[in-house]
Amino acid sequence: MLAGLVTEGGIASTAIDALRLGYKVSVLLPAIAGNTPQGHRDTLDDLRDRGVTLLERI
């Protein structure tokens, strides 16, 4: 489960690396933030398409 800053940077790269290593990856949406609203949304769409679970709460 990932939380932190910046969706388009650290969150995305960590999630993608974890997926490549075979981990199931979840991102806690209330605990992340992006540089821009559009970049944040686009990155979340990409992560969802790659198989990352996006969670509103745990």
N, C-alpha and C positions, 0 to 999 in steps of 0.2 A: 504494500500500500504506500502510495507516494503522496506527499504534501510538500509545499514550499513555493518558492519563486523561481523562476520565470517560466511560465507554461511553454513558451516557444523555445526555451533554451534547456535549462537543467532538467525540468520535468520530462520534456519530450525525449531528450537524449538518454536519460536514465531509464525511462520506460522502454524505449526501443532496444537498448542494450540488454535489459532484463528479459524481454521477449525472446531475443536471439539466444539467450542462455537457457531458455526453456521455462522461465518462471511465469506464473499467472500474475498479471499486473493489474492493480486497481489504483485509481486516482480519486482522492477525496476532494470533490469539487469545491466545497466551502473553504478548503484549506490551501488553495492555490490562487495565483494571480498571474496575469500576463502583462506584457508591455503595452499592448493595444487591445481594445475589445475585438477587433477583426482578427488579429493574429492569434489571440486566445481562442476564439471560436474555430478558426481554421485548424489550429493545432489539435484541439479536442476532437474535431471531426476526423482528422487523420489518425489519431491514436485509437479512436473507436473503430475505424476501418481496419486497423492492424490487429484488433482483438483486445485492446485494453478495456477494462470495465470502468465506467465512470459512475461514481457513487455520490449521491446527494447527502447521504448520512451513513453511519455505521451502526 
